[in-house]
Amino acid sequence: MSFEYEYQLTTQPLRIDAVIIKKKPNIKIEKNIGQIFKGYNIVEYKSPEDNLTIGDYNKVFGYAYLYAYRENIDTSDMTISFVVTKHPRDLINKLQNEYNFKINKPYKGIYYIETAVFKVQIIESNKLSPDENLFLNALRKDLDIETLQQLKIKEKEIDPQKVNTYMYVISKVNFKRIEEMNMDDKGWEEFLKRHNLVDPFVAEKEKKIARQEGRQEGRQEGILETAKNLLKLGINIEQVSIGTGLSVSAIKQLQY
C-alpha cells in the first residue's frame, strides 16, 4: 500500500468551466428548461460534436461541490443542467442501471435525474420544440432553412451584447445551409453585416472555392499524365483525345 498525504489536482488555479445562473428567490420560471432552477444553477454545454460521458457528469458534480464549498451555499439550493445535441444513451443507461437513479421525461427533450443531492436535468437541444425553445434548439449544425429564417426574424429577442457571438456560432457550423439561401438578398446581407459575419462568411466561402479549385487542378494534372502515358504506348492522338476528353491540339502540345 502507498499513502499520499497531499495530491495536487491541478497545476493552474481552479476555474469552473461552466455557466452559473443565479436566480432571485421571488422569480418563478415558467419556461420548460428553467422550471427546476433554484438559487444557483450550473449549466454545462456540450458542442454538437461532443458526447456527454460519465466523466463529464462527474466533473460537473465536482464543480458543484467546490462552488458550494467556496461560496458557502446549501446544495439544496443548487441545480445542474447539461445541454447536449447527441442523445446520451450510454450515460442514461449507466445512471439508471448502475447508479439506480430514477429518470423522468417531463417535456420533449428534457430528462430529470433524481439524485440524493442536486436536482439534475439533461436538455437534448435538438429535440426541444422550436416554437418554445428556438434559440437553444438552434445550437446545432443541421439547421433547416426555415429555422434560420426564424432566427433572422427573432434575433432582437437576444441580449445585444451576446447576439453576435451566438449568431457567429450558428453561422459557422451551418455554413452550407446559409450558402444555400439567397445570399444576394439584401435582408441576409444586412443580417451578416449587423453581426459582423461578412468577413468570416466570405473567408469560409473562399476556403471552399480554394479546395474545389485544388481538387480540379489535381484532376486536370491526372488527365494530362494519363494522356502522356497513352502517347508513350503508341496510341494515336485521336484515340487519346476520345479517352481523356482533351482536345487534339492540347494533346499535340504534350508531344513536345
C-alpha positions as CSV (number, residue, x, y, z in Angstrom):
1,M,0.0,0.0,0.0
2,S,1.1,3.6,-0.5
3,F,-0.1,6.7,1.2
4,E,-0.4,10.2,-0.4
5,Y,-0.9,12.9,2.2
6,E,-1.3,15.6,-0.4
7,Y,-2.4,15.3,-4.0
8,Q,-2.2,18.3,-6.3
9,L,-5.3,18.1,-8.5
10,T,-4.3,20.9,-10.9
11,T,-1.3,23.0,-11.8
12,Q,-3.4,26.0,-12.6
13,P,-5.9,27.9,-10.3
14,L,-9.2,26.1,-10.3
15,R,-11.9,27.6,-12.5
16,I,-15.3,26.3,-13.2
17,D,-15.6,25.6,-17.0
18,A,-19.4,26.1,-17.0
19,V,-22.1,28.7,-16.8
20,I,-23.5,29.7,-13.4
21,I,-27.0,31.2,-13.5
22,K,-28.2,32.9,-10.3
23,K,-32.0,33.2,-9.7
24,K,-33.6,35.6,-7.3
25,P,-35.9,33.9,-4.8
26,N,-39.0,35.8,-5.8
27,I,-38.7,34.9,-9.5
28,K,-40.7,31.9,-10.8
29,I,-39.6,30.5,-14.2
30,E,-42.3,29.1,-16.3
31,K,-40.2,28.1,-19.3
32,N,-39.7,24.3,-19.5
33,I,-35.9,24.4,-19.5
34,G,-35.8,26.5,-16.3
35,Q,-38.5,25.1,-14.2
36,I,-36.1,23.1,-11.9
37,F,-33.9,26.2,-11.4
38,K,-33.1,27.3,-7.8
39,G,-30.9,30.0,-6.4
40,Y,-27.7,28.7,-8.1
41,N,-27.7,26.8,-11.3
42,I,-24.7,25.3,-13.0
43,V,-25.1,24.7,-16.8
44,E,-22.7,22.6,-18.9
45,Y,-23.0,23.0,-22.6
46,K,-21.6,20.3,-24.9
47,S,-20.8,21.2,-28.6
48,P,-22.8,19.4,-31.3
49,E,-19.9,17.0,-32.0
50,D,-19.3,16.0,-28.4
51,N,-20.8,13.2,-26.3
52,L,-21.9,13.6,-22.7
53,T,-19.9,11.0,-20.8
54,I,-19.9,9.8,-17.2
55,G,-16.6,11.6,-16.9
56,D,-18.3,14.9,-17.9
57,Y,-21.1,14.2,-15.5
58,N,-18.8,13.6,-12.5
59,K,-16.6,16.6,-13.4
60,V,-19.6,19.0,-13.2
61,F,-20.7,17.4,-9.9
62,G,-17.2,18.2,-8.7
63,Y,-17.6,21.8,-9.8
64,A,-20.9,22.0,-8.0
65,Y,-19.5,20.7,-4.7
66,L,-16.5,23.0,-5.0
67,Y,-18.7,26.0,-5.7
68,A,-21.0,25.2,-2.8
69,Y,-18.0,24.9,-0.5
70,R,-16.3,28.2,-1.7
71,E,-19.5,30.2,-1.7
72,N,-21.0,28.6,1.4
73,I,-24.1,27.6,-0.4
74,D,-26.6,24.9,0.7
75,T,-26.6,22.2,-2.0
76,S,-30.4,22.0,-1.8
77,D,-30.4,25.5,-3.4
78,M,-28.4,24.3,-6.4
79,T,-29.2,22.6,-9.7
80,I,-27.1,21.1,-12.6
81,S,-28.1,21.2,-16.2
82,F,-26.4,19.5,-19.2
83,V,-27.2,20.8,-22.6
84,V,-26.4,18.3,-25.4
85,T,-27.1,17.7,-29.0
86,K,-26.3,14.0,-29.2
87,H,-28.6,11.7,-27.2
88,P,-26.5,10.5,-24.1
89,R,-27.8,6.9,-24.3
90,D,-24.8,5.3,-22.6
91,L,-24.8,7.8,-19.7
92,I,-28.6,7.4,-19.2
93,N,-28.3,3.6,-19.1
94,K,-25.4,3.8,-16.6
95,L,-27.3,6.2,-14.3
96,Q,-30.4,4.1,-14.4
97,N,-28.8,0.6,-14.2
98,E,-25.7,1.1,-12.2
99,Y,-26.4,4.2,-10.1
100,N,-30.1,3.3,-9.7
101,F,-31.2,6.9,-10.4
102,K,-34.8,7.5,-11.5
103,I,-35.0,9.4,-14.8
104,N,-38.2,11.2,-15.8
105,K,-39.0,13.0,-19.1
106,P,-41.4,15.8,-18.2
107,Y,-41.1,17.5,-21.6
108,K,-39.8,16.6,-25.0
109,G,-36.0,16.7,-25.0
110,I,-35.7,17.2,-21.2
111,Y,-34.8,14.5,-18.7
112,Y,-34.9,14.9,-14.9
113,I,-32.4,12.8,-12.9
114,E,-33.3,12.2,-9.3
115,T,-30.1,12.3,-7.2
116,A,-29.5,12.4,-3.5
117,V,-28.0,15.9,-3.5
118,F,-28.7,18.1,-6.6
119,K,-31.6,18.4,-8.9
120,V,-30.2,17.5,-12.4
121,Q,-31.6,17.8,-15.9
122,I,-30.3,16.8,-19.3
123,I,-31.5,19.0,-22.1
124,E,-31.3,17.5,-25.6
125,S,-31.5,20.7,-27.5
126,N,-32.3,19.3,-31.0
127,K,-35.4,17.6,-29.5
128,L,-36.8,20.7,-28.0
129,S,-39.8,22.4,-29.6
130,P,-38.5,25.2,-31.9
131,D,-41.7,27.2,-31.1
132,E,-40.9,27.3,-27.4
133,N,-37.0,27.0,-27.4
134,L,-35.9,28.4,-30.8
135,F,-32.6,29.8,-29.7
136,L,-31.5,26.7,-27.7
137,N,-32.9,24.3,-30.3
138,A,-30.8,26.1,-33.0
139,L,-27.5,25.5,-31.3
140,R,-26.7,22.6,-33.7
141,K,-25.2,22.1,-37.1
142,D,-28.1,20.6,-39.1
143,L,-30.4,23.6,-39.2
144,D,-33.0,23.8,-41.9
145,I,-33.6,27.0,-43.9
146,E,-36.9,27.6,-42.1
147,T,-35.2,27.7,-38.7
148,L,-32.5,30.1,-40.0
149,Q,-35.2,32.4,-41.3
150,Q,-37.0,32.3,-37.9
151,L,-33.7,33.2,-36.2
152,K,-33.3,36.2,-38.5
153,I,-36.8,37.4,-37.5
154,K,-36.4,36.8,-33.8
155,E,-32.8,37.8,-33.3
156,K,-33.8,41.0,-31.5
157,E,-35.0,38.9,-28.5
158,I,-31.4,38.0,-27.7
159,D,-29.2,40.3,-25.5
160,P,-27.5,42.6,-28.0
161,Q,-24.1,42.1,-26.2
162,K,-24.4,38.3,-26.8
163,V,-26.2,38.1,-30.1
164,N,-23.0,38.4,-32.3
165,T,-21.3,35.5,-30.6
166,Y,-24.5,33.4,-30.8
167,M,-25.1,34.1,-34.4
168,Y,-21.4,33.6,-35.3
169,V,-21.5,30.1,-33.8
170,I,-24.8,29.3,-35.6
171,S,-23.5,30.6,-38.9
172,K,-20.1,28.9,-38.8
173,V,-21.5,25.4,-38.2
174,N,-24.3,25.9,-40.7
175,F,-22.2,27.5,-43.4
176,K,-23.6,25.2,-46.1
177,R,-27.2,25.8,-45.2
178,I,-26.7,29.6,-45.3
179,E,-24.9,29.3,-48.6
180,E,-28.0,27.6,-50.0
181,M,-30.0,30.6,-49.1
182,N,-30.2,33.6,-51.4
183,M,-27.1,35.5,-50.3
184,D,-27.9,38.2,-52.9
185,D,-31.0,39.0,-50.8
186,K,-30.4,42.4,-49.1
187,G,-32.1,41.1,-45.9
188,W,-29.4,38.4,-45.4
189,E,-26.6,40.8,-46.5
190,E,-27.7,43.2,-43.7
191,F,-28.1,40.4,-41.3
192,L,-24.5,39.3,-41.8
193,K,-23.2,42.8,-41.6
194,R,-25.2,43.5,-38.4
195,H,-23.5,40.6,-36.6
196,N,-20.0,41.1,-38.1
197,L,-20.3,37.9,-40.0
198,V,-19.5,39.1,-43.5
199,D,-15.7,38.6,-43.2
200,P,-15.9,35.2,-41.6
201,F,-18.5,34.0,-44.1
202,V,-16.5,35.3,-47.1
203,A,-13.4,33.7,-45.7
204,E,-15.1,30.4,-45.3
205,K,-16.5,30.7,-48.8
206,E,-13.0,31.5,-50.2
207,K,-11.6,28.4,-48.4
208,K,-14.3,26.2,-50.0
209,I,-13.6,27.7,-53.5
210,A,-9.8,27.1,-53.0
211,R,-10.4,23.5,-52.0
212,Q,-12.6,23.0,-55.1
213,E,-10.0,24.6,-57.4
214,G,-7.3,22.4,-55.8
215,R,-9.3,19.3,-56.5
216,Q,-10.0,20.4,-60.1
217,E,-6.3,21.2,-60.6
218,G,-5.4,17.8,-59.3
219,R,-7.8,16.0,-61.6
220,Q,-6.5,18.0,-64.6
221,E,-2.9,17.0,-63.8
222,G,-4.0,13.4,-63.6
223,I,-5.7,13.6,-67.0
224,L,-2.6,15.1,-68.6
225,E,-0.4,12.5,-67.1
226,T,-2.7,9.7,-68.4
227,A,-2.6,11.3,-71.9
228,K,1.2,11.4,-71.8
229,N,1.4,7.7,-70.8
230,L,-1.0,6.7,-73.6
231,L,1.1,8.6,-76.2
232,K,4.2,6.7,-74.9
233,L,2.4,3.4,-75.6
234,G,2.0,4.5,-79.2
235,I,-1.8,5.2,-79.2
236,N,-2.7,7.8,-81.8
237,I,-3.8,11.3,-80.9
238,E,-7.4,10.9,-81.9
239,Q,-7.9,7.9,-79.6
240,V,-6.1,9.6,-76.7
241,S,-8.5,12.6,-77.2
242,I,-11.5,10.4,-77.1
243,G,-10.2,8.5,-74.0
244,T,-9.2,11.6,-71.9
245,G,-11.6,14.3,-73.2
246,L,-8.7,16.5,-74.1
247,S,-8.6,18.4,-77.4
248,V,-6.3,17.2,-80.2
249,S,-4.4,20.5,-80.1
250,A,-3.8,20.1,-76.3
251,I,-2.5,16.5,-76.8
252,K,-0.2,17.6,-79.6
253,Q,1.4,20.1,-77.1
254,L,2.2,17.2,-74.8
255,Q,4.4,15.7,-77.5
256,Y,6.9,18.5,-77.3
